[in-house]
Every structure is written in C-alpha cells, then in structure tokens.
C-alpha cells in the first residue's frame, strides 16, 4: 500500500509540475518574441537596406546579436 501511495504522490507532483512549465514557457516566448522584434527594428534602423553590400549585412547582424545579448537572450 505504501508503494501505491508513493506512486500517486509522484504522479500528482509530476502533473502539477508539467502544468506550470508550458505557462512559464509561453511567458518567456512572448518576452523573447518582443525582444527579437525590438532588436530587428534596431538593426534595420542603424543599418537600413544596403542593397547587396555584404558589409552592411554583417554590421546589421552584429547589432542584432548585441541587442539580444543586452536583453539576456540568445541570438
């Protein structure tokens, strides 16, 4: 009987834990999406569309990566 009770407690705890993870992930996802949008806008503002100049694309990418790092996100 003790083993069955332990299983019930473990399953209940697991379901409770997994019920909160998607909510937290959704909040992180919204924050990340907002950060991505902000950093893309910043990169385009600092380096507008250059046509085909590779140097501008590299600089734009560097601005985007720096912005993401400043906001605690991976690029």
C-alpha positions as CSV (number, residue, x, y, z in Angstrom):
1,X,0.0,0.0,0.0
2,X,2.9,2.4,0.8
3,X,4.3,1.9,-2.8
4,X,0.9,2.7,-4.3
5,X,0.6,5.9,-2.3
6,X,4.1,7.0,-3.2
7,X,3.2,6.5,-6.9
8,X,0.1,8.6,-6.6
9,X,2.1,11.4,-4.9
10,X,4.8,11.2,-7.6
11,X,2.2,11.2,-10.4
12,X,0.3,14.1,-8.9
13,X,3.5,16.1,-8.4
14,X,4.6,15.4,-11.9
15,X,1.3,16.5,-13.4
16,X,1.3,19.7,-11.3
17,X,4.9,20.5,-12.3
18,X,4.2,19.9,-16.0
19,X,1.1,22.0,-15.8
20,X,3.1,25.1,-14.9
21,X,6.0,24.6,-17.3
22,X,4.0,25.4,-20.5
23,X,2.7,28.6,-18.9
24,X,6.2,29.8,-18.0
25,X,7.5,28.9,-21.4
26,X,4.7,30.8,-23.0
27,X,5.6,33.9,-21.0
28,X,9.2,33.5,-21.9
29,X,8.2,33.1,-25.5
30,X,6.3,36.3,-25.5
31,X,9.2,38.2,-24.0
32,X,11.6,36.6,-26.5
33,X,9.4,37.5,-29.4
34,X,9.2,41.1,-28.3
35,X,12.9,41.2,-27.8
36,X,13.5,39.8,-31.3
37,X,11.1,42.3,-32.8
38,X,12.9,45.2,-31.0
39,X,16.4,44.0,-32.0
40,X,15.4,43.5,-35.6
41,X,14.0,47.1,-35.7
42,X,17.1,48.4,-34.1
43,X,19.4,46.7,-36.6
44,X,17.4,47.9,-39.5
45,X,17.3,51.5,-38.1
46,X,21.0,51.6,-37.6
47,X,21.8,49.9,-40.9
48,X,19.0,50.5,-43.5
49,X,18.6,48.2,-46.5
50,X,22.0,48.5,-48.3
51,X,21.2,46.7,-51.5
52,X,23.8,44.0,-51.8
53,X,26.6,45.4,-49.6
54,X,27.8,42.5,-47.5
55,X,29.5,44.8,-45.0
56,X,26.1,46.3,-44.1
57,X,24.6,42.8,-43.6
58,X,27.4,41.8,-41.3
59,X,27.1,45.1,-39.3
60,X,23.3,44.6,-39.1
61,X,23.8,41.1,-37.8
62,X,26.3,42.3,-35.2
63,X,23.8,45.0,-34.0
64,X,21.1,42.3,-33.7
65,X,23.3,39.9,-31.8
66,X,24.5,42.7,-29.4
67,X,20.9,43.8,-28.8
68,X,19.8,40.2,-28.0
69,X,22.7,39.8,-25.6
70,X,21.9,43.1,-23.9
71,X,18.4,41.8,-23.3
72,X,19.6,38.5,-21.9
73,X,18.6,36.4,-24.9
74,X,20.5,34.1,-27.2
75,X,20.6,35.5,-30.8
